[in-house]
Amino acid sequence: MADRRRLAKQLILIGGWGLAATFAQAQPVIQPQDSGNAALELRVNQLASELRCLVCQNQTIADSHAELAVQLKNEVRTQLAQGRSDDEVRDFMVTRYGDFVLYRPPVSAATALLWAGPAVLLLIGLGLLVQHIRARQRLDAASASGLDSVWPDEPNAKEQA
């Protein structure tokens, strides 16, 4: 009975420490700013839909709720509010984070493999498939002619008797 009480106290103590550790590590959620200017917000959302979230990597910063995505969207809003053009903001992000920050990276020597890779892999696969089919046909033809020499179609007279 005393062992059960001691075990219960230990479990409560461990749970309390775990709960305290969870709250100690909790970080405040960063909310996106709102300028109150509908035209600016439209431009921010359009530009944010062209920029990749560097944390999620499969979402735009317009769709992501990651802390870095919210910060990047706020940076876009700040720069647009300062009068910079969309191209200037895009160039700033590319300079800072590289072409990867663009959701649709431009075709260049560095990204050529990204754009051509799927087509090249498809062509390689089709070539291997054709090669395999041809080899299989040659093997079937060779084995069929080899069987003819072992088992002729017309039996000999000696074998019939």
JOQUI-V706629 format. One record per residue. N is the residue number from 1. RES is the residue in three letters. SS is DSSP state (~ for helix, > for strand, _ for the rest). OMEGA is omega in whole degrees, -180 to 180 (NA if undefined). Layout:
[[N:RES:SS:OMEGA] [N:RES:SS:OMEGA]]
This chain:
[[1:MET:_:179] [2:ALA:~:178] [3:ASP:~:179] [4:ARG:~:179] [5:ARG:~:-180] [6:ARG:~:178] [7:LEU:~:179] [8:ALA:~:179] [9:LYS:~:180] [10:GLN:~:179] [11:LEU:~:178] [12:ILE:~:180] [13:LEU:~:179] [14:ILE:~:178] [15:GLY:~:179] [16:GLY:~:178] [17:TRP:~:178] [18:GLY:~:178] [19:LEU:~:178] [20:ALA:~:179] [21:ALA:~:179] [22:THR:~:180] [23:PHE:~:180] [24:ALA:~:-178] [25:GLN:~:-178] [26:ALA:_:-180] [27:GLN:_:179] [28:PRO:_:179] [29:VAL:_:179] [30:ILE:_:-180] [31:GLN:_:176] [32:PRO:_:179] [33:GLN:_:174] [34:ASP:_:-175] [35:SER:_:-177] [36:GLY:_:179] [37:ASN:_:-175] [38:ALA:~:-180] [39:ALA:~:178] [40:LEU:~:-180] [41:GLU:~:177] [42:LEU:~:177] [43:ARG:~:180] [44:VAL:~:-179] [45:ASN:~:178] [46:GLN:~:-180] [47:LEU:~:180] [48:ALA:~:178] [49:SER:_:177] [50:GLU:_:-176] [51:LEU:>:-177] [52:ARG:>:172] [53:CYS:_:-177] [54:LEU:_:178] [55:VAL:_:-176] [56:CYS:_:178] [57:GLN:_:177] [58:ASN:_:178] [59:GLN:_:173] [60:THR:>:178] [61:ILE:_:175] [62:ALA:_:-177] [63:ASP:_:-173] [64:SER:_:176] [65:HIS:_:178] [66:ALA:_:-176] [67:GLU:~:-179] [68:LEU:~:179] [69:ALA:~:179] [70:VAL:~:178] [71:GLN:~:179] [72:LEU:~:178] [73:LYS:~:177] [74:ASN:~:177] [75:GLU:~:177] [76:VAL:~:-180] [77:ARG:~:-178] [78:THR:~:-178] [79:GLN:~:178] [80:LEU:~:178] [81:ALA:~:178] [82:GLN:_:175] [83:GLY:_:178] [84:ARG:_:179] [85:SER:_:178] [86:ASP:~:180] [87:ASP:~:179] [88:GLU:~:179] [89:VAL:~:178] [90:ARG:~:179] [91:ASP:~:177] [92:PHE:~:-179] [93:MET:~:179] [94:VAL:~:178] [95:THR:~:-177] [96:ARG:~:-172] [97:TYR:~:-179] [98:GLY:_:-178] [99:ASP:~:-178] [100:PHE:~:-178] [101:VAL:~:177] [102:LEU:>:-179] [103:TYR:_:174] [104:ARG:_:-176] [105:PRO:_:-179] [106:PRO:_:176] [107:VAL:_:178] [108:SER:_:180] [109:ALA:_:-178] [110:ALA:_:-177] [111:THR:_:-178] [112:ALA:~:-180] [113:LEU:~:177] [114:LEU:~:-177] [115:TRP:~:-175] [116:ALA:~:-175] [117:GLY:~:-180] [118:PRO:~:180] [119:ALA:~:179] [120:VAL:~:179] [121:LEU:~:178] [122:LEU:~:179] [123:LEU:~:177] [124:ILE:~:179] [125:GLY:~:178] [126:LEU:~:178] [127:GLY:~:178] [128:LEU:~:179] [129:LEU:~:179] [130:VAL:~:179] [131:GLN:~:180] [132:HIS:~:-180] [133:ILE:~:179] [134:ARG:~:178] [135:ALA:~:179] [136:ARG:~:178] [137:GLN:~:178] [138:ARG:~:180] [139:LEU:~:178] [140:ASP:~:179] [141:ALA:~:-179] [142:ALA:~:-179] [143:SER:~:178] [144:ALA:~:179] [145:SER:~:177] [146:GLY:~:179] [147:LEU:~:179] [148:ASP:~:-180] [149:SER:~:179] [150:VAL:~:-179] [151:TRP:_:-180] [152:PRO:_:-177] [153:ASP:_:-177] [154:GLU:_:179] [155:PRO:_:178] [156:ASN:_:-179] [157:ALA:~:-179] [158:LYS:~:-177] [159:GLU:~:-179] [160:GLN:~:-175] [161:ALA:_:NA]]
